[in-house]
């Protein structure tokens, strides 16, 4: 597979992943009550802005960030990188 096609397919997959993560809960996140020393529990969350805003709880997407914008970028970057690595190994031509 040509490099240009790998980039196009990877961009398409990452865009579909981002749209799916807004509709369905597929993103790992840590949830905790809003107290001084919270105890986090891992869960699967959605990136829907209507469902994220909750005053009584803390939510860290990917266990890293509380920002919804950063989690959008992380979703795009992780999906793009994973699909590029997959296409690199899956579309290798066998050596004769």
N, C-alpha and C positions, 0 to 999 in steps of 0.2 A: 504494500500500500504506500502511496506517495505521502510525503510529509504534509503537503497541503491538505490532502483528504483527512489525514489524522487530526490536524488542527480543526478542520471544519466539523468533523464528527465529534470531537471532544468538546468543542464549544456548544454544539447542539445538545449533547448529553448533559453538560453542566447547566445549561439554561433550563432544560426539562427537569433536572433535579431541583433547581431553585423554585420553579413554579410548583412542583409537587410538594416541596417542603412548606410552602405557604398554605397549601390545601390540606395536606395530611401530616400528622405528627411523625416525622422520620429523623429528626435532628436530636442527637443526645444532649441532654442538659442536666444541670444540677439544680434542685429545688430546695429551698429552706424557708422557714418562717422569718419574718423580719424582726429579729431579736438581736441583742448585742453579740452573742457568740453562737451563731447559727450552726446547726448540724445539717449538712447537705445530704440529699439522697439523689441518686441517679435516676433519670426518667427519660422518656422520649417526648419531645415537645414539637410544636408547630411554630413556624416563623410568621404566622398571621398576626399583624399588628393589633387587631381587635382582641385577640385572646391573650396577648402578652402582658398588657397593662393590668397589673394587680398590685395594689398598694401594700397588702399584707404579706407578700412573699417576695423572696429574692430568687432570681433565675439567672443562671450562668449558662450560656449556650456553648457547647463543646467543652464545658468546664473551664472556659477561658475568659469570655467576655459577657457583659450584661447589655451591651449595645446591640440593637437590632440591625443597624447598618453594617457593623463589623461582622455580624454573623451571616449576613447576606454575602459579603465578600469572601468570608471563609468557606461558605458552602460552594460558591463558584470555583474558588481556587482548588479546594480539595477534590471536587468532582472532576475538574479539568485535568488535574495532575494524575488522578487515579485512572482515568480513561486513557490518557496519553501513555502511561506505563503499560496498561493492558494492551493497547494497540501495538506498542513497540514489540512486546513479546508474542502476541497472538498472530501477528502478520509477518513474522520473519520468514524469509524464503529459506528452505532447507539447503544446506551446502552439499554439493555432490562430490 
